[in-house]
Structure formats: structure tokens, C-alpha cells
Amino acid sequence: MKRSCLVVAMLALLAFGAGAAERAAVESAVASEQATRSLLLDVDRAGPRLVAVGHWGHVVLSDDGGKRWRQAQSVPTRVTLTALHFVDEREGWSVGHDAVILHTTDGGDTWEIQHLDAGLETSLFSLWFENARHGLAVGAYGLAFRTRDGGESWERFHLDEEELHLNQIFAAADGTLLIAAERGTVYRSRDRGASWEVLSTTSPGSFWGGLGLRAGPLLVFGNRGHLYRSEDGGDSWAVVESGTGQSLTAAVELEDGRIIVTGLGGSVLESRDGGKSFRAATLPGLRSYTAVTGDTKGGLLLFGDAGVERVGGDALP
């Protein structure tokens, strides 16, 4: 479901000066009937509810599997929100530009700011919570925070001296944490984020996202259709032919076992063999997709530069 963000595009979205950025960070989200048709960057499930976030502090909710959407009642920022994570049907967090971290206890209807630093002039791209107390948030130029008290306090930490863009943090089936990063780099933690090691791949470009499969293998993907798979927890990686030269941004493993990877230029990939091989399709409109999840009828809900789009299962090859 998760996926990280279009890094270059997101950093260019709000080319505000410092004063304007600070105002946007503390002003309420822009109320708009077009919220589901403007840029949405991530989606997660709060129990049966779908929650998606994006441009101008937009948070949109669906209680019927994605058929109808409404905007959240109260979001105290209008900066771009890039990712979110729920630990149950009520409690979740979202991150975004100006290192903002938001918290909700009512399934996404209302939010409060837990952390904000417009002076950093950088963004958080992804977050992961082990439970309602322990969580991590990562982003541009090595930016990383951790909390052990549910976000009442956030502590900054450093993975290494490289200050690479940390594009998505995700968990393997055994609980190992990984971060898909730029320059073909993957970070791994076997102790819930207390310490990190660098994993080498042969990728010539940045990784924008990753996915831990239920059976154990790992996927990472990114620039120019590069897609890698590991069966040993990240110790070694094998190239998987993606069938596209478009950059890949998001992935989900559906309940029926299919793996869907999405990307730029209308790219949607499907695997039915645990990510060993993929078939690629290009959807009409050539939209850029940044998040994906399944709907209740075997189809897909795609999120990106045109908001949310529903496609049937027969839209893929």
C-alpha cells in the first residue's frame, strides 16, 4: 500500500520563502471539493476506513471501500502531507513538508501537530510505527526522528554521515526494518531502529519505495523502472525485469497474493509469483501514481497527481 513519494516533484511543489512556509505550516488545510482530484501521495487503512493524504494538507476519508470520499474535519496545516501510518482503526500519524508530524485518535477525522520545524526547510517522506508508542519518521537529506511515547516527544537521530534522501521505511515479515534510499542504497535494522547498517545493491539509481512480502522476500524499486528482490533479508539482491523504463513509486500485496507496483506515466505492474516476475501495463491518461491499494471488488485504487482513481482488475494485462 505504501509507497514513497516522487522526491524531486515533492520538493519542488511548495517553493515558498521561509515566512510563507511558516504560515502554511500553521494554517488549516485548504477545504476543497476538489481534494480527491488533486495530488494525493499516500493511503492507509484505519480499520475498514481508507485515509489518504496529499497537497495543501488534504486528508480524505472513505468508509465504503473507496466509492465515496469526504475531507477530514480538522487538519491544522496546509503543507503537503507525504505519508501516513495507522496502528489501529483510531490512532495514526502523518508526515510532510516542514518536518511536520500530525497525530489523530479518531480515525483521521481530526488531527493535531506533534512536531513542526519550518526552519529546516526540508521534508519527511515516510513513517513506521511498531505500536502506539514506538515510531520512526524519515525524509530528505538523512532527516530521521524517533518517538517512544506516542509522539509526545520526537528525538532526531542519524543513520550515517551520507545524508541521503530516505524515501520509504518499511518492515519485513520478520519485523526487520528497511529504508529505501537514494544512490541505490538500502538501510537495514534488526533491532527496531536502534542501529542501522548499509546494504549494497547494484542499482545505478535511487530507490523510491520497498515492500516486505508476507512470505518473507523483499522488493525495492525506483528510478527508471529498476526493481530488485531479495530472498535472504537483504543480504543479496537480484534484478527483476519490470517491463518499463518509467520510475516506480509504490507497491502493495493484495489479499489474493497479487503484487501491484505503480509508477510514473501510467505504469502499473502485476506479479502473481511472489515478485519473481511482473507484467507491465500503461493506463490511459499517463498519470503518475504514488500510492495504491485494493478495493472491495478485486480492482485497484490508485493515488497520484490526479487524486484517486478506481480501475477494475481487468484493466491490467
One Martini backbone bead per residue (centre of mass of N, CA, C, O) as a GRO file, in nm:
protein
  317
    1MET     BB    1   0.059   0.064  -0.019
    2LYS     BB    2   0.305   0.181   0.000
    3ARG     BB    3   0.486   0.479  -0.076
    4SER     BB    4   0.657   0.672  -0.196
    5CYS     BB    5   0.789   0.958  -0.330
    6LEU     BB    6   0.827   1.227  -0.540
    7VAL     BB    7   1.090   1.382  -0.465
    8VAL     BB    8   1.136   1.614  -0.663
    9ALA     BB    9   0.842   1.710  -0.680
   10MET     BB   10   0.795   1.769  -0.381
   11LEU     BB   11   1.023   1.981  -0.338
   12ALA     BB   12   0.877   2.176  -0.568
   13LEU     BB   13   0.584   2.243  -0.486
   14LEU     BB   14   0.686   2.448  -0.237
   15ALA     BB   15   0.823   2.761  -0.326
   16PHE     BB   16   0.879   2.895  -0.049
   17GLY     BB   17   0.935   3.103   0.175
   18ALA     BB   18   0.984   3.106   0.503
   19GLY     BB   19   0.731   3.268   0.588
   20ALA     BB   20   0.523   3.111   0.416
   21ALA     BB   21   0.583   2.833   0.536
   22GLU     BB   22   0.497   2.897   0.826
   23ARG     BB   23   0.205   2.968   0.762
   24ALA     BB   24   0.125   2.697   0.627
   25ALA     BB   25   0.188   2.514   0.874
   26VAL     BB   26  -0.049   2.669   1.069
   27GLU     BB   27  -0.261   2.638   0.875
   28SER     BB   28  -0.531   2.528   0.750
   29ALA     BB   29  -0.664   2.332   0.550
   30VAL     BB   30  -0.783   2.318   0.236
   31ALA     BB   31  -1.098   2.357   0.134
   32SER     BB   32  -1.219   2.102  -0.108
   33GLU     BB   33  -1.392   1.950  -0.372
   34GLN     BB   34  -1.089   1.866  -0.507
   35ALA     BB   35  -0.925   1.674  -0.312
   36THR     BB   36  -0.968   1.398  -0.496
   37ARG     BB   37  -0.818   1.566  -0.764
   38SER     BB   38  -0.560   1.596  -0.618
   39LEU     BB   39  -0.276   1.552  -0.473
   40LEU     BB   40  -0.191   1.213  -0.379
   41LEU     BB   41   0.056   1.015  -0.179
   42ASP     BB   42  -0.121   0.846   0.038
   43VAL     BB   43  -0.228   0.526   0.195
   44ASP     BB   44  -0.455   0.395   0.452
   45ARG     BB   45  -0.572   0.183   0.717
   46ALA     BB   46  -0.858   0.234   0.945
   47GLY     BB   47  -0.948  -0.031   0.928
   48PRO     BB   48  -1.211   0.011   0.704
   49ARG     BB   49  -1.075   0.272   0.653
   50LEU     BB   50  -0.980   0.526   0.428
   51VAL     BB   51  -0.664   0.712   0.406
   52ALA     BB   52  -0.563   1.025   0.255
   53VAL     BB   53  -0.276   1.220   0.134
   54GLY     BB   54  -0.160   1.576   0.057
   55HIS     BB   55  -0.212   1.854  -0.071
   56TRP     BB   56  -0.277   2.119   0.141
   57GLY     BB   57  -0.353   1.911   0.381
   58HIS     BB   58  -0.494   1.675   0.266
   59VAL     BB   59  -0.772   1.477   0.397
   60VAL     BB   60  -0.915   1.162   0.305
   61LEU     BB   61  -1.229   0.973   0.331
   62SER     BB   62  -1.337   0.616   0.346
   63ASP     BB   63  -1.636   0.391   0.423
   64ASP     BB   64  -1.670   0.228   0.109
   65GLY     BB   65  -1.396   0.141  -0.048
   66GLY     BB   66  -1.379   0.422  -0.242
   67LYS     BB   67  -1.645   0.553  -0.356
   68ARG     BB   68  -1.646   0.763  -0.115
   69TRP     BB   69  -1.553   1.105  -0.024
   70ARG     BB   70  -1.399   1.296   0.246
   71GLN     BB   71  -1.310   1.555   0.436
   72ALA     BB   72  -1.152   1.642   0.690
   73GLN     BB   73  -1.234   1.842   0.957
   74SER     BB   74  -0.921   1.864   1.095
   75VAL     BB   75  -0.628   2.044   0.968
   76PRO     BB   76  -0.331   2.225   1.098
   77THR     BB   77  -0.240   2.224   0.779
   78ARG     BB   78  -0.098   2.319   0.429
   79VAL     BB   79   0.098   2.120   0.381
   80THR     BB   80   0.248   1.864   0.246
   81LEU     BB   81   0.143   1.531   0.256
   82THR     BB   82   0.325   1.208   0.228
   83ALA     BB   83   0.235   1.031   0.490
   84LEU     BB   84   0.099   0.727   0.657
   85HIS     BB   85   0.001   0.568   0.989
   86PHE     BB   86  -0.171   0.290   1.127
   87VAL     BB   87  -0.242   0.090   1.427
   88ASP     BB   88  -0.554   0.150   1.398
   89GLU     BB   89  -0.881   0.274   1.371
   90ARG     BB   90  -0.777   0.552   1.530
   91GLU     BB   91  -0.453   0.552   1.524
   92GLY     BB   92  -0.239   0.814   1.377
   93TRP     BB   93   0.002   0.927   1.123
   94SER     BB   94   0.160   1.223   0.973
   95VAL     BB   95   0.367   1.351   0.705
   96GLY     BB   96   0.594   1.632   0.589
   97HIS     BB   97   0.647   1.926   0.542
   98ASP     BB   98   0.841   2.083   0.775
   99ALA     BB   99   0.852   1.830   0.962
  100VAL     BB  100   0.573   1.725   0.991
  101ILE     BB  101   0.360   1.594   1.266
  102LEU     BB  102   0.071   1.402   1.286
  103HIS     BB  103  -0.231   1.336   1.493
  104THR     BB  104  -0.471   1.066   1.553
  105THR     BB  105  -0.786   0.937   1.742
  106ASP     BB  106  -1.037   0.927   1.490
  107GLY     BB  107  -0.951   0.811   1.196
  108GLY     BB  108  -0.892   1.123   1.057
  109ASP     BB  109  -1.081   1.369   1.125
  110THR     BB  110  -0.863   1.463   1.341
  111TRP     BB  111  -0.579   1.690   1.408
  112GLU     BB  112  -0.239   1.715   1.537
  113ILE     BB  113   0.051   1.874   1.631
  114GLN     BB  114   0.379   1.737   1.721
  115HIS     BB  115   0.559   1.845   1.472
  116LEU     BB  116   0.769   2.144   1.384
  117ASP     BB  117   1.013   2.275   1.114
  118ALA     BB  118   1.049   2.525   0.893
  119GLY     BB  119   1.363   2.583   0.919
  120LEU     BB  120   1.462   2.322   0.763
  121GLU     BB  121   1.351   2.301   0.470
  122THR     BB  122   1.211   2.008   0.488
  123SER     BB  123   1.126   1.651   0.454
  124LEU     BB  124   0.895   1.405   0.514
  125PHE     BB  125   0.824   1.064   0.368
  126SER     BB  126   0.816   0.856   0.622
  127LEU     BB  127   0.652   0.591   0.826
  128TRP     BB  128   0.676   0.394   1.145
  129PHE     BB  129   0.484   0.163   1.355
  130GLU     BB  130   0.479  -0.074   1.604
  131ASN     BB  131   0.306   0.117   1.791
  132ALA     BB  132   0.163   0.365   1.999
  133ARG     BB  133   0.479   0.447   2.085
  134HIS     BB  134   0.665   0.331   1.847
  135GLY     BB  135   0.850   0.550   1.618
  136LEU     BB  136   0.926   0.648   1.269
  137ALA     BB  137   1.091   0.918   1.077
  138VAL     BB  138   1.159   1.003   0.727
  139GLY     BB  139   1.391   1.181   0.485
  140ALA     BB  140   1.557   1.433   0.385
  141TYR     BB  141   1.887   1.443   0.432
  142GLY     BB  142   1.864   1.221   0.677
  143LEU     BB  143   1.600   1.258   0.809
  144ALA     BB  144   1.537   1.166   1.164
  145PHE     BB  145   1.288   1.012   1.380
  146ARG     BB  146   1.191   0.940   1.727
  147THR     BB  147   0.954   0.747   1.931
  148ARG     BB  148   0.835   0.636   2.284
  149ASP     BB  149   0.542   0.831   2.333
  150GLY     BB  150   0.344   0.880   2.078
  151GLY     BB  151   0.471   1.190   2.015
  152GLU     BB  152   0.535   1.382   2.255
  153SER     BB  153   0.825   1.300   2.151
  154TRP     BB  154   1.111   1.394   1.937
  155GLU     BB  155   1.404   1.231   1.808
  156ARG     BB  156   1.696   1.291   1.666
  157PHE     BB  157   1.870   1.100   1.406
  158HIS     BB  158   2.149   0.898   1.267
  159LEU     BB  159   2.261   0.672   1.036
  160ASP     BB  160   2.476   0.863   0.887
  161GLU     BB  161   2.691   1.078   0.680
  162GLU     BB  162   2.536   1.104   0.394
  163GLU     BB  163   2.245   1.232   0.365
  164LEU     BB  164   2.021   1.079   0.244
  165HIS     BB  165   1.744   0.999   0.095
  166LEU     BB  166   1.456   0.886   0.281
  167ASN     BB  167   1.181   0.738   0.123
  168GLN     BB  168   1.135   0.440   0.276
  169ILE     BB  169   0.974   0.273   0.538
  170PHE     BB  170   0.994  -0.086   0.615
  171ALA     BB  171   0.864  -0.416   0.673
  172ALA     BB  172   0.924  -0.724   0.742
  173ALA     BB  173   0.791  -1.022   0.840
  174ASP     BB  174   1.018  -1.033   1.093
  175GLY     BB  175   1.063  -0.697   1.158
  176THR     BB  176   1.248  -0.587   0.976
  177LEU     BB  177   1.407  -0.291   0.885
  178LEU     BB  178   1.367  -0.064   0.601
  179ILE     BB  179   1.540   0.164   0.364
  180ALA     BB  180   1.468   0.351   0.092
  181ALA     BB  181   1.721   0.500  -0.113
  182GLU     BB  182   1.955   0.661  -0.247
  183ARG     BB  183   2.199   0.530  -0.453
  184GLY     BB  184   2.112   0.225  -0.410
  185THR     BB  185   2.008   0.231  -0.107
  186VAL     BB  186   1.998   0.015   0.188
  187TYR     BB  187   1.854  -0.004   0.502
  188ARG     BB  188   1.917  -0.189   0.820
  189SER     BB  189   1.711  -0.325   1.098
  190ARG     BB  190   1.717  -0.565   1.386
  191ASP     BB  191   1.628  -0.331   1.638
  192ARG     BB  192   1.391  -0.121   1.575
  193GLY     BB  193   1.610   0.133   1.504
  194ALA     BB  194   1.876   0.154   1.683
  195SER     BB  195   2.025   0.026   1.428
  196TRP     BB  196   2.240   0.055   1.126
  197GLU     BB  197   2.276  -0.074   0.788
  198VAL     BB  198   2.441  -0.115   0.481
  199LEU     BB  199   2.313  -0.202   0.163
  200SER     BB  200   2.408  -0.354  -0.130
  201THR     BB  201   2.368  -0.258  -0.467
  202THR     BB  202   2.343  -0.225  -0.837
  203SER     BB  203   2.205   0.035  -0.843
  204PRO     BB  204   2.212   0.349  -1.029
  205GLY     BB  205   1.964   0.433  -0.852
  206SER     BB  206   1.699   0.527  -0.686
  207PHE     BB  207   1.495   0.451  -0.413
  208TRP     BB  208   1.132   0.490  -0.346
  209GLY     BB  209   1.071   0.183  -0.254
  210GLY     BB  210   0.903  -0.080  -0.052
  211LEU     BB  211   0.849  -0.448   0.021
  212GLY     BB  212   0.706  -0.676   0.248
  213LEU     BB  213   0.643  -1.000   0.229
  214ARG     BB  214   0.466  -1.249   0.376
  215ALA     BB  215   0.688  -1.481   0.289
  216GLY     BB  216   0.970  -1.261   0.308
  217PRO     BB  217   1.035  -1.111   0.078
  218LEU     BB  218   1.193  -0.840  -0.106
  219LEU     BB  219   1.127  -0.502  -0.226
  220VAL     BB  220   1.279  -0.273  -0.464
  221PHE     BB  221   1.230   0.067  -0.605
  222GLY     BB  222   1.261   0.305  -0.905
  223ASN     BB  223   1.446   0.425  -1.119
  224ARG     BB  224   1.377   0.333  -1.437
  225GLY     BB  225   1.245   0.048  -1.332
  226HIS     BB  226   1.388  -0.045  -1.088
  227LEU     BB  227   1.408  -0.397  -0.968
  228TYR     BB  228   1.427  -0.571  -0.652
  229ARG     BB  229   1.520  -0.894  -0.495
  230SER     BB  230   1.487  -1.069  -0.174
  231GLU     BB  231   1.555  -1.391   0.019
  232ASP     BB  232   1.780  -1.275   0.268
  233GLY     BB  233   1.707  -0.985   0.404
  234GLY     BB  234   1.936  -0.819   0.206
  235ASP     BB  235   2.215  -0.954   0.138
  236SER     BB  236   2.073  -1.004  -0.145
  237TRP     BB  237   2.026  -0.907  -0.501
  238ALA     BB  238   1.779  -0.920  -0.763
  239VAL     BB  239   1.694  -0.870  -1.075
  240VAL     BB  240   1.387  -0.734  -1.204
  241GLU     BB  241   1.183  -0.730  -1.466
  242SER     BB  242   0.951  -0.468  -1.531
  243GLY     BB  243   0.878  -0.346  -1.835
  244THR     BB  244   1.000  -0.054  -1.756
  245GLY     BB  245   1.124   0.301  -1.762
  246GLN     BB  246   0.963   0.384  -1.535
  247SER     BB  247   0.919   0.508  -1.242
  248LEU     BB  248   0.893   0.369  -0.914
  249THR     BB  249   0.667   0.421  -0.607
  250ALA     BB  250   0.465   0.164  -0.549
  251ALA     BB  251   0.318  -0.094  -0.320
  252VAL     BB  252   0.119  -0.410  -0.312
  253GLU     BB  253  -0.031  -0.674  -0.122
  254LEU     BB  254  -0.280  -0.869  -0.181
  255GLU     BB  255  -0.503  -1.098  -0.064
  256ASP     BB  256  -0.452  -1.286  -0.338
  257GLY     BB  257  -0.116  -1.222  -0.388
  258ARG     BB  258  -0.092  -0.987  -0.543
  259ILE     BB  259   0.139  -0.763  -0.705
  260ILE     BB  260   0.160  -0.405  -0.694
  261VAL     BB  261   0.311  -0.166  -0.918
  262THR     BB  262   0.382   0.179  -0.936
  263GLY     BB  263   0.398   0.487  -1.152
  264LEU     BB  264   0.486   0.653  -1.405
  265GLY     BB  265   0.304   0.701  -1.690
  266GLY     BB  266   0.080   0.469  -1.603
  267SER     BB  267   0.223   0.258  -1.431
  268VAL     BB  268   0.145  -0.105  -1.407
  269LEU     BB  269   0.223  -0.381  -1.200
  270GLU     BB  270   0.218  -0.752  -1.211
  271SER     BB  271   0.219  -1.024  -0.966
  272ARG     BB  272   0.190  -1.410  -0.928
  273ASP     BB  273   0.510  -1.495  -0.798
  274GLY     BB  274   0.633  -1.312  -0.562
  275GLY     BB  275   0.816  -1.111  -0.757
  276LYS     BB  276   0.975  -1.263  -1.000
  277SER     BB  277   0.746  -1.140  -1.189
  278PHE     BB  278   0.626  -0.905  -1.450
  279ARG     BB  279   0.351  -0.713  -1.564
  280ALA     BB  280   0.294  -0.450  -1.795
  281ALA     BB  281   0.114  -0.134  -1.780
  282THR     BB  282  -0.066   0.137  -1.957
  283LEU     BB  283  -0.255   0.385  -1.863
  284PRO     BB  284  -0.471   0.603  -1.926
  285GLY     BB  285  -0.327   0.942  -1.910
  286LEU     BB  286  -0.038   0.914  -1.779
  287ARG     BB  287  -0.022   0.895  -1.484
  288SER     BB  288   0.091   0.956  -1.154
  289TYR     BB  289   0.182   0.715  -0.907
  290THR     BB  290   0.206   0.691  -0.522
  291ALA     BB  291  -0.044   0.492  -0.462
  292VAL     BB  292  -0.184   0.168  -0.339
  293THR     BB  293  -0.496  -0.026  -0.346
  294GLY     BB  294  -0.754  -0.223  -0.270
  295ASP     BB  295  -1.062  -0.320  -0.334
  296THR     BB  296  -1.377  -0.498  -0.296
  297LYS     BB  297  -1.359  -0.610  -0.632
  298GLY     BB  298  -1.044  -0.652  -0.739
  299GLY     BB  299  -0.942  -0.379  -0.757
  300LEU     BB  300  -0.816  -0.040  -0.786
  301LEU     BB  301  -0.647   0.218  -0.597
  302LEU     BB  302  -0.528   0.525  -0.724
  303PHE     BB  303  -0.257   0.754  -0.642
  304GLY     BB  304  -0.203   1.114  -0.734
  305ASP     BB  305  -0.206   1.387  -0.949
  306ALA     BB  306  -0.544   1.307  -0.973
  307GLY     BB  307  -0.576   1.148  -0.722
  308VAL     BB  308  -0.840   0.930  -0.735
  309GLU     BB  309  -0.844   0.592  -0.887
  310ARG     BB  310  -1.053   0.355  -1.044
  311VAL     BB  311  -0.978   0.009  -1.121
  312GLY     BB  312  -1.007  -0.273  -1.275
  313GLY     BB  313  -0.876  -0.588  -1.301
  314ASP     BB  314  -0.901  -0.570  -1.633
  315ALA     BB  315  -0.677  -0.334  -1.682
  316LEU     BB  316  -0.487  -0.563  -1.683
  317PRO     BB  317  -0.297  -0.815  -1.846
   0.00000   0.00000   0.00000
